[in-house]
Amino acid sequence: MTASVSSVTINLVIVGLTALVTTACNQFVTRLQAASDRKREHYARAVETLVAWVEFPYRVRRRVDDLPMTLSALANLGHDLQEQLARDRAWIESENRRVAAVYAMVSAQVRILVGPAVSDAWRTAPASSAASMVLGEWGPSADATQWIEELQGAISWRFRWGHRLRRLPEAKREE
């Protein structure tokens, strides 16, 4: 009888430990996934901010008047975007140095494209008709899109399993 009680006790302990280890592993994986999801959201916001920065010259160029309220709203938007770009850069630098290097390169290139377009947009008269809202080939969007895709590739690399073991792909874009 002692042997069977001892055997039952050992089996119960094994079952209890297995349940405990399984629960702990599930909690660990769930927390890792939640942290990964939060990081993905941060990266998505960083890309969204870069796209908004690329779109900023179009907003300025398509303004319908030069009233102080309109100009102030656009200037505030520009300032807010620049602040968000700085926050994004700081966060990415703290999260992954390889992606941060790509982000720094991409955001620098986007700034080079957006700066002259914003200046040109401010010098342009407000849009006075629907036809003047059509900008055709004007603006930084086409070139900036290629740079943003470069960043998206780096972010995609960041979330692949074993990314620390693989090199970040070289830039595919020709200058």
Secondary structure by P-SEA (a helix, b strand, c coil): caaaaaaaaaaaaaaaaaaaaaaaaaaaaaaaaaaaaaaaaaaaaaaaaaaaaaaaaaaaaacccccaaaaaaaaaaaaaaaaaaaaaaaaaaaccaaaaaaaaaaaaaaaaaaaaaaaaaaaccccccccccccccccccaaaaaaaaaaaaaaaaaacccccccccccccccc
